[in-house]
Amino acid sequence: MNKVEVDIGKWLQEAFDLYKDHFALLAITGVIGLLLSAVTMGILGGPMLAGLALILLRLLDKSEPRPQPGDLFKGFEFFLPSFLLTLAVAGASMLIGMIVWPLASVAALFLQTVTMFSIFLIVDRKYDFWPAILGSFDLVKINFWPLLALQLVALVLGGLGVFGCCVGLLVTWPFTYCVIAMAYRRCAVRGGEPALNPPPPPGAV
């Protein structure tokens, strides 16, 4: 698998243009997704991320008809793998935090980076949660350090809303996933061909 030239500045600009051009749609879905995730204690966090990933990929691909806020709920079609994905990542983050608590934030960033494409593999290529984690690792590992830097910048910029008494976070956090979606499209398809094998059959690891 060949390395991808990660142009952080260009990808951030393209992600910002995507976010800006579709601000109303992404702000609405961002608010709905975070609120539903919060009131269900994270149970709907996975499906909401899946719905957002579907919307972002359709925007990037300029698919017709254009995505609408209601498309966020299409993430329920991937309820189990997306729920298990968020549960696995959250559980691993907590475990790592307990083992290496002085470096918990650094370890969490590493974990988020190697799994950054998992939700997109679930909705785009119909991977189950564990193959999606392994597939994301395969896509990330050869470009790990530049993608880590991209992820860090995206998280910082996407979290700027926290300075508005956290209210702004409701509409700024989708920007992080705009960046990840942009990176996914660059890394998952190379030379016009998919960079990964077809999705494993159900139940396969």
Helices and strands as residue ranges (DSSP letters): H 8-21, H 23-39, H 45-60, G 69-78, H 79-99, G 101-103, H 104-114, H 118-125, H 129-141, H 144-158, G 160-163, H 169-172, H 174-188, E 189-190, E 193-194
